[in-house]
Amino acid sequence: MSAPDAADACDLPSDLHLARQAVRDEAAFEMLVRRHAAGVHRLAAGMVGPGAADDVVQEVFIAVHRGLKGFRGEAAFSTWLHRIALNACHKAIRGKGPPTVSLGDAPEPAAPHNPVHAGEQADLRARLAAALQTLPADQREAVSLRELSGLDYAEIAAITGAELGTVKSRINRGRAALRAYLTGQGITP
């Protein structure tokens, strides 16, 4: 990061500050959405599939907007946001029956120089998504928060309400199950 970029990053308001402003300022709310929408979408796509992820993201930010007045800042904004996102994912899963995943709807990365590679990547994404859907809900949730949202174990524990050791165990078991599933599919993880 160059010096001007670092200075600009320091000037950005914190999530807590933006959340407090967003109660009465749409620009602050839009900044929160821009800052967090991609991460919420990654989590939703992993939990409910990319076909339903856009709807979940929309529900999440509607719920965030409605709940901002009640957000006291006792937990980090990202913890509160991820809990809302998980609730929306669970609601979407209950509403549509067993989760199905088709990453065929996901946009392909531009690879004009190697279309075979792009096809292989799409196939791998589909297999990974299918593998993730085979996990029990608690493992899928923990693995998704760790691998798709990049949260640390303590944040995941705060979001899920599980003990830190339980979170570590769920992630470890989930990773092992994913490895076994993918190996069974002929993919070397």
Helices and strands as residue ranges (DSSP letters): H 3-11, H 15-22, H 26-48, H 50-67, G 68-70, H 77-96, G 103-105, H 115-133, H 137-143, I 144-148, H 153-160, H 164-184
